[in-house]
Amino acid sequence: VDNQFRITGTVHNVDPERAAARVYVVATIYDAQGKVSGFRTQLLPLEADLSPGASIPFDILLSFYGFSPADYAVLAVGRVGTE
């Protein structure tokens, strides 16, 4: 599909003692000048908390504007324990 950029990866809970809940992945894509050309926030589909040491894959498809992305950044955040 035109103007689409896919980012895949895996989120790891590196905390040895605490589970992570409501884990979000934030992906940002940049053009050759370093300007943001697209972004997406995705809540990972966890049936339960992400246990200490556990992993979950993600797959994000972003629309972008202008030329193909030259760079990207990904950030994963979650809360400690359940809500």
Stockholm file with secondary structure:
# STOCKHOLM 1.0

chainA/1-83         VDNQFRITGTVHNVDPERAAARVYVVATIYDAQGKVSGFRTQLLPLEADLSPGASIPFDILLSFYGFSPADYAVLAVGRVGTE
#=GR chainA/1-83 SS CTTEEEEEEEEECCCSSCCEEEEEEEEEEECTTSCEEEEEEEECCCSSCBCTTCEEEEEEEEECCSSCCSEEEEEEEEEESCC
#=GC SS_cons        CTTEEEEEEEEECCCSSCCEEEEEEEEEEECTTSCEEEEEEEECCCSSCBCTTCEEEEEEEEECCSSCCSEEEEEEEEEESCC
//
